[in-house]
Amino acid sequence: MELGDVWPGGARPLVVRVPVEPVEAAVEADAVDAAVRAGSVAVRGPMFGVAAQDEGDGQRWRVVVAISAGCPQAARDSLNSLLWFRAKDKAQDRAERRALLAAVARLESEPVDELAVDGTRFRIVRADEYAGLGADGIERPRPTDPEPLVPDWSPGSRSAEVDEGLVLDPDAPVTPAQAAERLALRGFAHTGSRFPEDVRGDSRRALRTHPDVLLLPATFTVVEKNGPGWHPISGPHATAHGARRSLDFSLTWFAPRRDGLIPMAAGRHVDARTEAAARTPDTAEELIAYAEAADRLRAGRVDRLEVLGTEYRIVRTRRLLRWGPDGPEGPRPSDVADHGPERLHPVLDEDGTVHFDSDED
């Protein structure tokens, strides 16, 4: 069978290459060690984003909205905004803007999972998020995961975005560890009784309609435990440092407000560090605990903290995207949206003029 020659229910061949460059070889060794340590996987649930395919792209699709939304409608809303701003700021003429606005109009009124605009196909795509489980719990960042040479903790600095510039290519060569993981997960399906029957049925059907899997780049999430089980307190980040920055913000800004230690209306520059310094020691004990925990976080590549009875961890998560003859899998009938389509932006006419409600009144 040739590459790209896949029929419904058939599996695509894998091209495996052995990494020889030193850094890549170290990453591969890390992946093998992680596979040995992981006794099982924990599945969190589906995530959604948007992929695009232009004429001449062959089997490849580009991720244009990160595959990180918790429901398909959130990804549709992101596509709505992407096309609206493209019509507003980048359209070359009225005809192009008209085509973009027609797509926006559909997204405002229908739960559209695929549409074509000026030769480009846009599709809402679906992936399952999972993480390795070992003796120490959920897998944490690996030594070879990307880290900045000089960590930047400033609030306004730009971090790498999840799936930024990602191209989905089912025929791209993979390393032995990647091939083993993809082959092991080809048969992944929801079977437990805690999943409703429609979810299990859709999952079984996907094994036939989208028999292959692609593994997306790892992401990093902050989880906490102050009782039974771990709970995520952040969205996915492209790097472990991005997740640590999120935890730093939670410890110094959000948690003190949640706990009533700092008024919600306090200015954005007021945090555990500044407020602890302004109070007497006997009234700043908890604020000092949060500030000292954040200082420990900044001291190095810290992935585990305990403060005021709560344990925090930076965990490494993966996403599995199923692939069929026509490309990446879209939302399943059993995937639930927490809201419906709606208008998100002011009216934009074919000349690029924005009409606000007050203008219309």
C-alpha positions in Angstrom: 0.0 0.0 0.0 1.3 3.5 -0.9 1.4 6.4 1.5 -1.9 8.2 1.4 -3.7 5.2 -0.1 -6.2 4.5 2.7 -9.8 3.1 2.5 -12.5 3.4 5.1 -11.5 1.1 8.0 -8.0 0.7 6.7 -4.9 1.8 8.5 -2.2 4.1 7.1 1.4 2.7 7.0 3.9 4.4 9.3 7.3 5.6 8.2 9.8 5.1 11.1 13.1 6.8 11.3 15.8 6.3 14.0 16.9 9.6 15.5 20.7 10.2 15.2 21.1 13.9 16.1 22.1 14.1 19.8 19.3 16.2 21.1 16.6 14.2 19.2 18.2 11.0 20.4 18.0 12.3 24.0 14.3 13.1 23.5 13.7 9.6 22.2 15.5 8.1 25.2 13.3 10.2 27.5 10.2 9.0 25.7 11.2 5.3 26.1 11.9 5.8 29.8 8.5 7.5 30.3 6.8 4.6 28.5 8.4 2.1 30.9 7.4 4.1 33.9 3.8 4.6 32.9 1.7 1.7 33.9 -1.5 3.2 32.5 -3.1 6.3 31.1 -5.7 8.7 32.5 -8.2 10.1 30.0 -9.6 13.6 30.7 -11.9 14.1 27.7 -12.2 15.6 24.3 -10.7 18.9 23.1 -11.5 20.9 20.0 -9.9 23.4 17.6 -9.8 24.4 14.0 -7.7 23.0 11.1 -7.5 24.4 7.6 -6.5 22.9 4.3 -5.6 24.8 1.1 -5.7 23.6 -2.4 -2.5 21.7 -3.1 -1.8 20.8 0.6 -2.4 17.1 -0.2 -3.0 15.2 3.0 -1.8 18.0 5.3 -3.9 20.3 7.4 -2.8 23.4 9.3 -4.0 24.1 12.9 -5.3 27.7 12.9 -7.1 27.5 16.3 -5.4 25.6 19.0 -7.0 22.2 19.8 -7.6 23.1 23.4 -11.3 24.2 23.7 -13.5 22.1 26.0 -16.5 22.0 23.7 -17.0 22.1 19.9 -19.0 25.4 20.0 -16.1 27.2 21.6 -14.0 26.2 18.6 -16.7 27.3 16.2 -16.8 30.7 18.0 -13.0 31.0 17.6 -13.4 30.3 13.9 -16.2 32.9 13.7 -13.8 35.5 15.2 -10.9 34.4 13.0 -12.9 34.9 9.8 -14.6 38.1 11.0 -11.2 39.8 11.8 -9.8 38.5 8.5 -12.7 40.1 6.7 -12.2 43.4 8.7 -8.4 43.7 8.4 -7.1 41.5 5.6 -9.6 41.1 2.9 -8.3 42.4 -0.4 -11.6 43.3 -2.0 -15.3 43.3 -1.6 -15.7 39.8 -3.1 -13.3 38.2 -0.6 -14.9 40.1 2.2 -18.3 39.0 1.1 -17.3 35.3 1.1 -15.8 35.6 4.6 -18.9 37.4 5.9 -21.1 34.7 4.4 -19.2 32.1 6.4 -19.5 34.2 9.6 -23.2 34.5 9.1 -23.5 30.7 8.9 -21.4 30.3 12.1 -23.7 32.8 13.9 -26.8 30.7 13.2 -25.7 27.0 12.7 -23.4 24.6 14.5 -21.2 24.2 11.5 -18.3 21.8 11.7 -16.9 22.4 8.2 -17.0 25.1 5.6 -15.0 26.3 2.6 -14.0 29.9 2.0 -12.2 31.1 -1.1 -10.5 27.7 -1.7 -9.7 26.9 1.9 -11.5 24.2 3.9 -12.0 24.9 7.6 -12.9 22.0 9.9 -13.6 21.8 13.6 -11.3 19.0 14.8 -11.5 16.8 17.9 -8.8 15.2 20.0 -8.8 13.2 23.2 -6.6 14.4 26.1 -4.7 11.9 28.2 -1.7 11.6 30.5 0.6 8.8 31.6 0.2 7.4 35.1 3.0 5.9 37.0 4.0 5.1 40.6 4.3 8.8 41.3 1.0 9.7 39.8 0.4 11.8 36.7 3.5 12.2 34.5 5.4 15.5 35.1 7.6 17.4 32.6 10.4 15.4 31.1 14.1 16.6 31.3 14.1 17.1 27.5 10.9 19.1 27.3 11.6 22.6 25.9 12.4 25.2 28.6 13.6 28.8 28.1 17.2 29.5 28.8 16.3 32.5 31.0 12.8 32.1 32.5 10.7 35.2 32.1 8.2 35.8 34.9 7.0 39.3 33.9 3.2 39.5 33.5 3.2 41.0 30.0 5.7 38.7 28.4 4.5 36.5 25.5 4.7 32.7 25.9 4.6 30.2 23.2 1.1 29.3 22.1 -0.3 25.8 22.0 -0.2 24.4 18.5 1.3 27.6 17.1 2.4 26.8 13.5 1.4 23.1 13.8 1.0 21.2 10.5 -0.9 17.9 10.7 0.8 15.5 8.3 -0.3 11.8 8.6 2.6 10.7 6.4 5.4 12.4 8.3 8.1 10.0 9.5 8.1 9.2 13.3 10.6 7.9 15.7 10.3 4.3 17.1 8.8 5.6 20.4 6.3 7.7 18.6 5.4 4.8 16.3 4.9 2.5 19.3 2.6 4.9 21.0 0.6 5.5 17.9 0.1 1.8 17.3 -0.8 1.2 20.9 -3.5 3.9 20.8 -5.0 3.0 17.5 -7.6 0.8 19.3 -8.3 3.4 22.0 -12.1 3.7 22.6 -14.3 4.7 25.5 -15.7 1.4 27.0 -16.2 2.1 30.8 -19.7 2.1 32.2 -19.3 5.7 33.4 -19.5 6.8 29.7 -23.1 7.0 28.3 -24.0 4.5 25.6 -24.0 7.2 22.9 -20.4 8.2 23.8 -19.3 4.6 23.7 -21.1 4.0 20.4 -19.5 7.0 18.8 -16.1 5.9 20.1 -16.4 2.4 18.6 -17.6 3.9 15.3 -14.5 6.2 15.2 -12.3 3.1 15.1 -13.7 2.3 11.7 -14.2 5.8 10.2 -10.9 7.2 11.5 -8.6 4.2 12.1 -5.3 6.1 12.4 -4.1 8.4 15.1 -1.8 11.4 15.2 -0.1 12.5 18.5 -0.2 16.2 19.0 2.6 18.1 20.8 2.7 17.7 24.6 1.0 20.3 26.7 1.4 21.2 30.4 -1.3 21.8 32.9 -1.5 22.9 36.6 -3.4 20.5 38.8 -4.2 20.7 42.5 -5.2 18.2 45.3 -6.7 19.2 48.6 -8.8 16.0 49.0 -9.4 12.9 46.9 -8.2 13.2 43.4 -6.5 15.8 41.2 -8.3 18.8 39.6 -7.0 21.0 36.8 -6.8 24.7 37.6 -5.4 25.9 34.3 -5.8 25.3 30.6 -3.1 23.6 28.6 0.2 25.5 28.0 2.8 24.9 25.3 5.7 24.7 27.8 6.1 23.7 31.4 7.4 27.2 32.1 4.1 28.6 30.8 2.2 26.4 33.3 4.5 27.5 36.1 3.8 31.1 35.2 0.1 30.3 35.5 0.6 28.7 38.9 2.7 31.8 40.0 -0.3 34.0 39.1 -2.7 31.7 40.9 -0.6 31.7 44.1 0.1 35.4 44.2 -3.0 36.9 42.7 -6.0 34.6 42.4 -5.8 32.4 45.5 -5.5 35.3 47.9 -8.6 36.9 46.4 -10.5 33.5 46.4 -9.6 33.0 50.1 -10.7 36.5 51.1 -7.2 37.6 51.9 -7.2 40.4 49.3 -10.4 42.2 48.2 -11.6 41.3 44.8 -11.8 45.0 43.9 -8.1 45.5 44.7 -5.9 46.8 41.8 -4.3 44.3 39.5 -0.8 45.2 41.0 -1.9 44.2 44.5 -0.8 40.6 45.2 0.4 38.3 48.0 3.9 39.8 47.9 2.8 43.5 48.0 0.0 43.0 50.5 2.1 40.8 52.9 4.8 43.6 53.0 2.1 46.2 53.9 0.7 44.2 56.8 1.9 43.2 60.2 3.3 39.6 60.5 0.4 38.3 62.6 -2.1 39.3 59.9 0.0 38.3 56.9 0.7 34.6 57.7 -1.3 33.1 54.8 -0.2 35.8 52.3 3.4 35.1 53.3 2.8 31.4 52.7 1.6 32.0 49.2 4.4 34.5 48.4 7.1 32.1 49.6 5.6 29.2 47.6 5.7 31.4 44.5 9.3 32.3 45.3 10.2 28.5 45.5 8.5 28.1 42.1 10.7 30.8 40.6 13.9 29.3 42.1 14.2 26.5 39.5 12.3 24.0 37.4 9.9 23.2 40.2 7.0 20.9 39.3 5.5 20.2 42.7 4.5 22.5 45.6 2.5 22.2 48.8 1.1 25.3 50.5 -1.7 25.7 53.1 -2.8 22.1 52.8 -3.0 22.0 49.0 -0.6 20.2 46.7 0.1 21.6 43.2 1.7 19.9 40.3 2.7 20.7 36.8 1.7 17.7 34.7 2.4 16.6 31.1 -0.6 15.9 29.0 -1.0 14.5 25.5 -3.7 14.7 22.8 -4.7 11.9 20.4 -6.3 13.0 17.2 -8.0 10.4 15.0 -7.5 10.4 11.3 -9.5 9.0 8.4 -9.4 9.0 4.6 -10.7 12.6 4.5 -8.4 13.9 7.2 -8.8 14.7 10.9 -11.9 13.7 12.9 -14.5 16.3 13.6 -17.0 16.5 16.5 -19.0 13.4 17.3 -22.8 13.5 17.7 -22.4 12.8 21.5 -20.0 15.7 22.0 -21.8 18.3 24.1 -21.7 22.0 23.5 -22.4 24.3 26.5 -24.0 27.0 24.4 -25.3 27.5 20.9 -24.3 29.7 17.9 -24.7 33.4 18.3 -23.5 36.7 16.9 -20.2 37.6 18.4 -19.1 40.8 16.6 -20.7 44.0 15.3 -22.1 44.1 11.8 -19.4 44.4 9.1 -20.4 45.5 5.6 -18.8 44.6 2.3 -16.8 47.8 2.3 -15.2 46.9 5.7 -17.2 49.4 7.7 -18.1 48.3 11.2 -21.7 49.1 12.3 -22.2 49.2 16.0 -25.7 48.8 17.5 -25.8 52.5 18.4 -25.2 53.3 14.7 -28.1 51.1 13.7 -30.3 52.7 16.3 
